[in-house]
């Protein structure tokens, strides 16, 4: 089996751009903003984030790019998942679950994974809770400097040692 996760490369730009275009309407409807683009300058979207600890990884399956994820090594033991998208035709194939497992392998020093999820994203909420993201760290409303139009939940998962 080939590697599931790899840093994005310019040769993947057409596939990743198509995926980005595909997810924009749904993302806009649940969050009121555009998703993080796979080739974006992350420091323009998230001012102050250290780019050397922030990575965009492509997700590979079936011999092609099927998704991407942005991650931030927030602390030496916490990986913040900034974004994760799987193309519509590749969902319900356990690739999201496999991506989280691959992140654990890629970042073995991490003790926790953290993320924000929109309360309008019912499917995403069910997915993240099923994967063990059960610690509620923060609730953020649009009126509280949120960058989205929806209430978002910050969730954390404690990882078991490999």
C-alpha positions in Angstrom: 0.0 0.0 0.0 1.3 3.4 -0.9 1.7 6.3 1.6 -1.7 7.8 2.6 -0.3 11.3 3.5 2.5 13.4 1.9 3.3 17.0 1.7 1.4 18.7 -1.1 3.5 19.1 -4.3 3.0 21.3 -7.3 2.2 18.3 -9.6 -1.0 17.7 -7.5 -2.2 21.3 -8.0 -4.9 20.4 -10.6 -6.4 17.6 -8.4 -6.2 19.7 -5.3 -7.7 22.7 -7.0 -10.6 20.6 -8.3 -11.2 19.3 -4.8 -11.0 22.8 -3.3 -13.6 24.0 -5.9 -15.8 21.0 -5.0 -15.9 21.7 -1.3 -16.4 25.5 -1.4 -20.2 25.6 -1.6 -20.7 23.3 1.3 -18.1 25.0 3.4 -19.6 28.4 2.7 -23.0 27.1 3.7 -21.9 25.8 7.0 -19.3 28.3 8.0 -19.9 31.3 5.9 -16.4 31.4 4.6 -14.0 29.7 2.2 -12.0 26.6 3.4 -8.3 26.8 3.7 -6.9 26.3 0.2 -4.2 23.6 -0.3 -1.6 26.0 -1.8 -2.5 29.1 0.3 0.0 31.2 2.2 -1.3 30.1 5.6 0.1 33.2 7.3 -2.2 35.4 5.3 -5.3 33.4 6.4 -4.1 32.9 10.0 -1.8 35.9 10.9 0.8 35.0 13.4 0.8 31.2 12.8 4.3 29.9 12.5 4.6 28.6 9.0 7.5 26.2 9.8 5.1 24.3 12.1 2.1 24.4 9.8 1.8 21.8 7.0 -0.6 21.0 4.2 -0.7 17.2 3.4 -2.4 15.6 0.5 -4.4 12.4 1.1 -3.8 9.6 -1.4 -5.9 6.5 -2.2 -6.8 4.6 -5.3 -3.7 6.0 -7.0 -4.7 9.6 -6.8 -5.2 12.6 -4.5 -8.5 12.3 -2.8 -8.3 15.0 -0.2 -6.0 17.2 1.9 -5.5 18.3 5.5 -3.9 21.4 7.1 -2.2 20.7 10.4 -0.4 22.9 13.0 2.1 21.6 15.5 0.7 23.8 18.2 2.8 22.5 21.0 5.4 19.6 21.2 2.5 17.3 22.2 -0.6 18.7 20.5 -1.4 18.7 16.8 -4.1 21.1 15.7 -6.1 19.9 12.7 -7.0 23.2 10.9 -8.8 21.5 8.0 -9.5 18.1 6.6 -11.4 17.4 3.3 -12.1 14.2 1.4 -13.6 14.4 -2.1 -17.3 13.6 -2.3 -16.6 10.5 -4.5 -14.2 9.1 -1.9 -16.3 9.5 1.3 -17.7 6.6 3.3 -14.6 4.6 2.5 -12.9 5.1 5.9 -10.3 7.5 4.5 -11.0 10.1 7.1 -10.4 7.6 9.9 -7.3 6.3 8.0 -6.1 9.9 7.7 -6.3 10.4 11.5 -4.4 7.1 12.1 -1.8 8.2 9.5 -1.4 11.6 11.4 -0.7 9.6 14.6 2.0 7.7 12.8 3.5 10.8 11.2 3.5 12.7 14.5 4.2 10.0 17.1 5.2 12.5 19.8 1.7 14.0 19.9 -0.4 13.2 22.9 -3.5 15.1 21.7 -5.2 16.2 18.5 -7.4 19.3 18.6 -9.8 20.9 16.1 -12.7 23.3 15.6 -15.9 22.1 14.0 -19.0 24.0 13.1 -22.2 23.1 14.9 -23.9 23.4 11.5 -21.7 20.5 10.3 -23.7 17.6 11.7 -21.9 15.0 9.6 -18.5 16.3 10.7 -19.6 16.5 14.3 -20.7 12.9 14.3 -17.5 11.9 12.5 -15.2 13.6 15.0 -17.0 12.4 18.1 -17.0 8.9 16.7 -13.2 9.2 16.3 -12.8 10.1 20.0 -12.8 13.9 19.9 -14.9 14.2 23.0 -13.2 16.8 25.2 -15.0 20.2 24.7 -12.4 22.9 25.1 -14.2 26.0 23.9 -17.4 27.2 22.3 -17.0 30.1 19.9 -19.9 32.2 18.5 -19.7 34.6 15.5 -20.1 37.6 17.9 -16.9 36.5 19.8 -14.4 37.3 17.1 -15.1 34.0 15.3 -14.0 33.9 11.6 -17.2 31.9 10.7 -20.9 32.6 10.7 -21.7 29.6 12.8 -21.1 28.5 16.4 -18.0 26.4 16.5 -16.8 23.8 19.0 -13.2 23.2 19.9 -12.7 19.5 20.5 -9.8 17.4 21.7 -8.8 13.7 21.4 -6.3 12.1 23.7 -4.1 9.7 21.8 -3.1 6.3 23.1 0.6 5.5 22.9 1.6 3.7 19.7 
